[in-house]
Amino acid sequence: MAIKGSLSEANLPDVIQLLSFSLKSGCLSVTDGKNFGNIFLKEGKIIYATLLNRKDRLGDILIKKKIIDETMLKEALEEQRTKNKRLGEILVEKGYITEEILAQELTAQITETIFTMLTWETGYFNFEADLLPASGEFIVQLSPQQLLLEGAHQIDEWRKIENKLPPFETVLVTKPDSLNIPLTDEEQKVMALIDGTRTIDDILKLSELDFFETCRIIYGLLSAGLLEKPEKILISKKIGDVTEYKNLGFAFFKTEMYEEAEREFKKILEIEPNNVEALLYEGLIELKRGNYDKAKEYLLNANNLEKRVSILNNLGYLFIQSGEFEQALEYLNEAKGISSDDPRVNCNLGIALYHQGKLREAMEILSAVIEKRQEFLTPHIYLSVILLKLAIIEPDFKVEKAIDFLKDCINKFPRIELFKNNLAVLYEALDQPEEAERAYRQALEDNPNSLQVCRNLANFYYESQILGAARELYEKIPEEKRDWEVLFKLGNIYMRQGDQGLALSCWQKAHLLNPQNDIIAKNIQTLQKTRGE
């Protein structure tokens, strides 16, 4: 289960401490709205951290420390382009460095990365449990408490210059006479990045020095008068890095920060109006928001530019959501023509056919998906409903097939109450009340807040004339969620228990929702006469 929040309400050190003390494993994603970082933890220890779009400094650092030379780095980088491996792993395999040196340098990088994130006072965080680095990543084990203690001192140093630096959106410009001033090697490296078009944020991303050192040098150059004094914030007008925007957009989308993701993809579309990836994700964002018309516009534009399975599949899903099943099938069949075994496409095909009432066809397709992808939950859900319907409406259907499948689903997904609920509905249809009640109760134990299970079990007790239990369950349903049928039955229970006032109130509400129902109207009329109203 994801843990989310705002950095203005819970600061990052407290969040890290909480995850550490709880011995959590997973990925803590953090953003200040412009930058995006990930901190990976395993059993409460920090094992890896990254800053999106920051320059990978491992090779530069190793060369600077004369641990490797340019030739070694060049060979490793060439191999990295052809193999799905990290630079550090390749250097170790080639014998250029030891694992101990790699761990030491990665620890320094991870520490610097986290220190940078600790400066973000506003933004958002999102923790996704059990999401760990790719298997190819070289990981370390760091104590969060020790790291935060060291970070606190560095943050104190940062605070001294933070408010003296111009905003990071400011474009830095060198003074003409600054080229004749002697500078340290580090200062020269930062000066080389200042070209009159780059913002401070751009320079921080390109600098091979760490965040704090780069900021300290920029502050020093400004204080020494080697840079033009910014009189106002100058927003860089350069085109920008589409890859950078894309990476940030993907990261924001993955953590459900849709406004931030939308901002990044719109930047891409300003530069490349026909960028298919950006159009696809803009469509997905609108789909998540329930804006189907806008989603269709983006996805159809993307589809006109390029036929991709992902675009066609999402168009199919979108038309399913809007109830246009024929159109959905058209796009899904086109996607199937490109990738016949894609489980997402075939799953959506089965769902579209189910909504069209073609239960047998849907059953065959969803069964095939499950056979290949046993862990895929969605086809299990729809197939369980299909088998339940077939068992009830078709006399020659083998009921045992539905029961066995539902039991298998319960074993695979023991915390999903829907399967126990559907099994209970089936038992009820087969006139096996004891089995039905047991399955309903197990479903309600799994999810006490499930309104569907609560209602089904209440109906079961109502039909069995166990009115006290039925009343208790009906009353658990929030008033705004009660339809005319729940209100009608609840009114009947109140009447049977002698509470005429509550009965009348329920029937009157039911009548407003279903004014054509003669029984409700007659009950109200009779009760009002009895009460002399």
C-alpha positions in Angstrom: 0.0 0.0 0.0 1.4 3.4 -1.0 2.2 6.1 1.7 1.8 9.6 0.3 2.1 13.1 1.7 3.3 16.7 1.4 6.8 17.7 2.5 5.2 20.8 4.1 3.3 18.6 6.5 5.9 15.9 7.1 9.5 16.7 6.5 11.7 14.2 4.6 14.0 13.3 7.6 10.9 12.3 9.6 9.5 10.2 6.7 12.8 8.4 6.3 13.0 7.8 10.1 9.5 6.4 10.1 10.2 4.0 7.3 13.5 3.0 8.9 12.0 2.3 12.4 9.2 0.3 10.7 11.8 -1.8 8.9 10.1 -1.0 5.6 11.3 -2.2 2.2 10.4 -0.3 -1.0 10.9 3.0 -2.9 10.4 6.4 -1.4 9.9 8.8 -4.4 10.4 12.5 -3.6 9.8 15.7 -5.7 10.0 19.4 -5.2 7.9 19.9 -8.3 10.8 20.3 -10.6 13.2 17.6 -9.7 12.5 13.9 -8.9 14.4 11.5 -6.7 14.1 7.9 -5.4 15.4 6.4 -2.1 15.3 2.7 -1.9 15.1 0.9 1.5 15.4 -2.7 2.4 14.3 -3.7 5.9 14.8 -0.2 7.1 18.3 0.3 5.6 19.0 2.7 2.7 20.4 0.6 -0.2 20.2 2.9 -3.2 19.2 6.5 -4.3 19.0 8.3 -7.6 18.2 11.8 -8.8 16.4 11.9 -12.2 18.3 13.7 -15.0 21.4 14.3 -12.8 24.7 13.7 -14.4 26.2 10.3 -13.6 29.4 11.3 -11.8 30.9 7.9 -10.9 33.3 7.7 -13.9 34.4 11.3 -13.4 35.0 10.8 -9.7 37.0 7.7 -10.3 39.2 9.5 -12.9 39.6 12.5 -10.7 40.9 10.2 -7.9 43.1 8.4 -10.4 41.5 5.1 -9.6 40.9 4.6 -13.4 42.0 6.4 -16.5 40.1 7.8 -19.5 40.8 4.7 -21.6 39.3 2.4 -18.9 36.2 4.6 -18.6 35.8 4.7 -22.4 35.9 0.9 -22.7 33.4 0.5 -19.9 31.0 3.1 -21.4 31.1 1.4 -24.8 30.2 -1.9 -23.1 27.4 -0.2 -21.2 25.8 0.9 -24.4 25.4 -2.7 -25.6 24.7 -4.4 -22.2 22.0 -3.8 -19.7 24.4 -3.2 -16.9 25.5 -0.4 -14.6 28.8 1.3 -15.1 30.1 0.3 -11.7 29.3 -3.4 -12.3 31.2 -3.3 -15.6 34.2 -1.7 -14.0 34.3 -4.4 -11.3 33.9 -7.2 -13.9 36.8 -5.8 -15.9 39.0 -5.7 -12.8 39.5 -2.0 -13.0 38.1 -1.4 -9.5 37.2 -3.6 -6.5 33.8 -4.0 -5.1 35.0 -2.3 -1.9 36.0 0.9 -3.9 32.7 0.7 -5.8 30.7 0.5 -2.6 32.7 3.4 -1.2 32.1 5.7 -4.2 28.4 4.7 -4.5 27.9 5.4 -0.8 29.3 8.9 -1.4 26.9 9.3 -4.4 23.9 8.1 -2.5 24.7 10.3 0.4 25.1 13.3 -1.8 21.8 12.4 -3.6 19.9 12.2 -0.3 21.5 15.4 1.0 20.2 17.2 -2.1 16.7 15.9 -1.5 16.9 17.1 2.2 17.0 20.7 0.9 13.5 20.3 -0.6 11.2 21.9 1.9 8.1 21.8 -0.3 6.9 19.1 -2.6 5.5 15.6 -2.2 6.6 12.1 -1.3 5.2 8.6 -2.2 6.4 5.3 -0.7 5.7 2.1 -2.7 6.3 -1.0 -0.6 8.4 -3.8 -2.0 9.6 -1.8 -5.0 13.3 -2.4 -5.1 16.1 -1.5 -7.6 16.6 -3.6 -10.7 18.6 -6.8 -10.1 21.5 -5.3 -12.0 22.0 -2.4 -9.6 24.9 -2.5 -7.2 23.5 -1.8 -3.8 24.9 -0.8 -0.4 23.6 -0.7 3.2 23.5 2.6 4.9 22.1 3.6 8.3 19.4 6.3 7.8 20.1 7.6 11.3 23.8 8.2 10.7 23.1 9.6 7.3 20.5 12.1 8.6 22.8 13.1 11.4 25.6 13.9 8.9 23.0 15.6 6.6 21.8 17.9 9.4 25.2 19.5 9.6 25.4 20.0 5.8 21.9 21.4 5.7 22.9 24.0 8.3 25.7 25.0 6.0 23.2 25.1 3.1 20.8 27.3 5.0 23.5 30.0 5.4 23.7 30.6 1.6 20.3 29.4 0.5 18.6 32.8 0.7 21.6 34.6 -0.7 21.4 32.7 -4.0 19.0 33.9 -6.7 16.1 31.5 -7.7 17.2 28.4 -9.5 15.3 29.6 -12.6 17.8 32.5 -13.0 20.0 32.5 -16.0 23.6 33.1 -15.1 25.8 35.4 -17.2 29.6 36.0 -16.9 31.1 39.5 -16.9 33.5 40.1 -19.8 36.5 40.7 -17.5 35.9 37.6 -15.4 38.0 35.4 -17.8 41.2 37.0 -16.5 40.6 36.2 -12.9 42.5 33.2 -11.5 40.1 30.5 -10.3 40.5 27.1 -8.7 39.9 23.9 -10.8 36.4 23.5 -9.2 35.5 27.1 -9.9 36.7 26.8 -13.5 34.5 23.7 -14.0 31.4 25.6 -12.9 32.4 28.8 -14.9 32.7 26.6 -18.0 29.0 25.7 -17.7 27.8 29.3 -17.5 27.0 30.3 -21.1 24.4 33.0 -20.8 21.5 30.6 -21.5 21.7 28.1 -18.7 19.8 28.5 -15.5 21.2 27.7 -12.1 19.1 24.5 -12.1 20.6 23.5 -15.5 24.2 24.1 -14.2 23.4 22.0 -11.1 22.3 19.1 -13.3 25.4 19.3 -15.5 28.0 19.9 -12.9 30.3 17.0 -12.0 30.6 18.6 -8.5 28.1 17.8 -5.8 25.0 20.0 -5.2 26.3 21.9 -2.2 29.8 22.5 -3.7 28.3 23.8 -6.9 25.9 26.1 -5.1 28.8 27.4 -2.9 30.9 28.2 -5.9 28.0 30.0 -7.7 27.4 32.0 -4.5 31.2 32.8 -4.4 31.3 33.9 -8.0 28.3 36.1 -7.6 29.8 37.6 -4.4 33.1 38.2 -6.1 31.4 40.1 -8.9 32.5 37.7 -11.6 28.9 37.1 -12.7 26.3 39.7 -13.8 24.0 40.6 -10.9 20.6 39.2 -11.7 18.1 42.1 -11.5 15.1 39.8 -12.1 14.4 36.2 -12.7 15.2 35.4 -16.3 13.4 32.3 -17.5 15.5 30.4 -19.9 13.9 30.4 -23.4 16.0 27.6 -24.8 14.2 24.6 -26.2 15.0 22.2 -23.4 15.8 18.6 -23.1 12.8 16.4 -24.3 14.4 13.4 -22.7 14.5 15.2 -19.4 10.9 16.2 -19.6 9.9 12.7 -20.6 11.8 11.1 -17.6 10.1 13.5 -15.2 6.7 13.0 -16.8 7.0 9.2 -16.5 8.1 9.5 -12.8 5.3 11.8 -11.9 2.7 9.7 -13.7 4.0 6.5 -12.0 3.5 8.1 -8.5 0.0 9.5 -9.5 1.1 13.1 -9.5 -0.9 13.8 -12.6 -0.7 17.7 -12.6 3.1 17.5 -12.5 3.2 14.8 -15.1 0.9 16.8 -17.4 3.1 19.9 -17.1 6.2 17.9 -18.3 4.4 16.3 -21.2 2.9 19.6 -22.3 6.5 21.0 -22.4 7.3 18.2 -24.8 4.3 19.0 -27.0 5.3 22.7 -27.1 8.6 21.6 -28.6 7.4 18.6 -30.6 3.6 18.8 -31.2 3.5 15.3 -32.8 5.5 13.5 -30.0 3.5 10.2 -29.8 4.7 9.4 -26.3 3.6 12.7 -24.9 0.2 12.5 -26.6 -0.3 9.0 -25.2 0.5 10.0 -21.6 -1.6 13.1 -21.9 -4.4 10.8 -22.9 -3.8 8.5 -20.0 -3.8 11.4 -17.5 -7.2 12.5 -18.8 -8.4 8.9 -18.6 -7.3 8.7 -15.0 -9.2 11.9 -14.3 -12.3 10.5 -16.0 -12.2 13.1 -18.8 -13.1 10.7 -21.6 -13.6 13.2 -24.4 -10.1 14.8 -23.8 -8.6 11.4 -23.4 -10.0 10.3 -26.8 -8.7 13.4 -28.5 -5.1 12.8 -27.3 -5.2 9.0 -27.9 -6.7 9.4 -31.4 -4.1 11.9 -32.3 -1.4 9.6 -31.2 -3.0 6.7 -33.0 -3.1 8.7 -36.3 0.6 9.3 -36.0 1.7 5.8 -35.1 0.0 2.4 -34.7 1.2 1.1 -31.3 -0.3 -1.7 -29.2 -0.2 0.5 -26.1 -2.2 3.2 -27.9 -4.7 0.9 -29.4 -5.2 -1.0 -26.2 -5.8 2.2 -24.2 -8.3 3.3 -26.9 -10.1 0.0 -26.5 -10.1 0.4 -22.7 -11.3 4.0 -23.0 -14.3 3.0 -25.3 -15.2 0.2 -22.8 -15.3 2.8 -20.0 -17.6 5.1 -22.1 -19.9 2.1 -23.1 -19.0 2.1 -26.8 -18.2 -1.6 -27.0 -18.2 -2.0 -30.8 -15.7 0.8 -31.2 -13.6 -0.8 -28.4 -13.6 -4.1 -30.2 -12.4 -2.5 -33.4 -9.3 -1.0 -31.7 -8.6 -4.1 -29.6 -8.8 -6.4 -32.6 -6.4 -4.1 -34.4 -4.0 -4.3 -31.4 -4.4 -8.1 -31.4 -3.3 -8.1 -35.1 0.0 -6.5 -34.1 0.6 -8.5 -30.9 -1.7 -11.5 -30.7 -0.5 -12.7 -27.3 -0.5 -9.4 -25.4 -2.4 -10.3 -22.2 -3.7 -6.7 -21.6 -5.2 -6.6 -25.1 -6.8 -10.0 -24.8 -8.1 -9.2 -21.3 -9.8 -6.0 -22.6 -11.2 -8.0 -25.5 -12.8 -10.4 -23.1 -14.2 -7.5 -21.0 -15.7 -5.8 -24.1 -17.3 -9.1 -25.2 -18.7 -9.6 -21.6 -20.3 -6.2 -21.7 -21.9 -7.1 -25.0 -23.4 -10.2 -23.4 -21.2 -12.6 -25.4 -20.4 -14.6 -22.3 -19.0 -17.8 -24.0 -16.6 -15.9 -26.2 -15.4 -13.8 -23.3 -15.0 -16.9 -21.2 -12.7 -18.5 -23.8 -10.5 -15.4 -24.2 -10.2 -14.7 -20.5 -9.4 -18.4 -19.7 -6.6 -18.3 -22.2 -5.2 -15.1 -20.6 -5.3 -16.7 -17.2 -3.6 -19.9 -18.4 -0.6 -17.8 -19.5 -0.7 -15.2 -16.7 -1.8 -16.8 -13.5 -1.0 -13.7 -11.4 -3.1 -11.3 -13.6 -6.0 -10.3 -11.3 -8.4 -8.5 -13.7 -9.2 -11.6 -15.9 -9.9 -13.6 -12.8 -12.4 -11.0 -11.6 -14.3 -10.9 -14.9 -14.2 -14.7 -15.5 -15.6 -15.3 -12.0 -18.6 -13.1 -12.8 -19.1 -14.7 -16.2 -19.0 -18.2 -14.8 -21.4 -17.1 -12.0 -23.9 -15.8 -14.6 -23.6 -18.8 -16.8 -24.2 -21.1 -13.8 -27.4 -19.2 -13.0 -28.9 -18.6 -16.4 -27.8 -21.7 -18.4 -29.4 -25.0 -17.1 -26.8 -27.2 -18.9 -23.8 -25.3 -17.6 -21.6 -27.3 -15.2 -21.9 -25.5 -11.9 -18.9 -27.3 -10.5 -16.7 -25.5 -13.0 -17.8 -22.1 -11.5 -17.4 -23.3 -7.9 -13.9 -24.8 -8.6 -12.8 -21.6 -10.4 -14.0 -19.4 -7.5 -12.2 -21.6 -4.9 -9.1 -21.4 -7.0 -9.3 -17.6 -7.1 -9.8 -17.5 -3.3 -6.6 -19.5 -2.9 -4.6 -17.3 -5.3 -6.0 -14.0 -4.0 -7.1 -14.6 -0.4 -7.6 -11.0 0.5 -9.8 -10.1 -2.5 -13.4 -10.3 -1.0 -15.1 -10.3 -4.4 -14.4 -14.0 -5.1 -15.9 -15.1 -1.7 -18.9 -12.8 -2.4 -19.4 -14.3 -5.8 -19.1 -17.8 -4.4 -21.7 -16.9 -1.8 -24.1 -15.6 -4.5 -23.6 -18.9 -6.4 -24.3 -21.0 -3.3 -27.4 -18.9 -2.6 -28.6 -19.5 -6.1 -28.0 -23.3 -5.6 -30.1 -23.1 -2.4 -27.1 -23.9 -0.1 -27.8 -21.3 2.6 -25.2 -22.5 5.1 -22.4 -22.4 2.5 -23.6 -19.0 1.3 -23.7 -17.4 4.7 -20.2 -18.7 5.5 -18.8 -17.3 2.3 -20.5 -13.9 2.8 -19.1 -13.7 6.3 -15.6 -14.5 5.2 -15.9 -11.9 2.5 -17.0 -9.3 5.0 -14.1 -10.2 7.4 -11.7 -9.6 4.5 -13.2 -6.2 3.8 -15.7 -4.9 6.4 -16.2 -1.7 4.3 -17.4 -3.5 1.2 -20.8 -2.1 0.5 -21.6 -4.9 -2.1 -20.9 -7.7 0.4 -22.7 -5.8 3.2 -25.7 -5.4 1.0 -25.7 -9.0 -0.3 -25.5 -10.5 3.2 -28.2 -8.1 4.4 -30.4 -9.3 1.6 -29.6 -12.9 2.5 -30.7 -12.3 6.1 -33.8 -10.4 5.0 -34.9 -13.2 2.7 -34.2 -15.7 5.6 -36.3 -13.5 7.9 -33.3 -12.9 10.2 -34.4 -9.3 10.5 -32.1 -8.1 13.3 -29.0 -9.1 11.4 -30.4 -7.7 8.2 -31.2 -4.3 9.9 -27.7 -4.1 11.3 -26.1 -4.6 7.9 -28.5 -2.3 6.0 -27.7 0.5 8.6 -24.0 0.1 7.9 -24.6 1.3 4.4 -24.1 5.2 4.3 -27.4 7.1 3.7 -26.1 8.6 0.5 -25.4 5.1 -0.8 -28.8 3.6 -0.1 -31.0 3.1 -3.1 -34.8 2.7 -3.1 -34.6 -1.1 -2.6 -32.4 -0.8 0.5 -34.7 1.9 1.9 -37.8 -0.1 1.2 -36.5 -3.2 2.9 -35.2 -1.2 5.8 -38.6 0.4 6.2 -40.2 -3.0 6.2 -37.9 -4.2 9.0 -38.6 -1.1 11.1 -42.3 -1.6 10.6 -42.1 -5.3 11.7 -40.1 -4.1 14.8 -42.8 -1.6 15.6 -41.0 1.6 14.7 -43.6 3.3 12.5 -41.7 6.7 12.3 -38.5 5.2 10.9 -40.5 2.9 8.6 -42.4 5.9 7.2 -39.3 7.9 6.8 -37.5 5.1 4.8 -40.5 4.5 2.6 -40.9 8.2 1.8 -37.2 8.4 0.8 -37.7 5.2 -1.3 -40.7 6.7 -3.0 -38.8 9.8 -4.0 -36.2 7.5 -5.7 -38.8 5.2 -7.3 -42.1 7.1 -7.6 -43.6 4.4 -9.9 -43.5 1.7 -7.3 -47.1 1.1 -6.3 -46.2 -1.1 -3.3 -44.2 1.7 -1.7 -46.9 4.3 -2.3 -49.6 1.9 -0.8 -47.5 1.3 2.3 -47.0 5.0 2.9 -50.8 5.6 2.4 -51.8 2.8 4.7 -49.4 3.8 7.5 -50.4 7.5 7.3 -54.1 6.5 7.7 -53.2 4.2 10.6 -51.4 7.1 12.3 -54.2 9.5 11.5 -52.1 11.7 9.3 
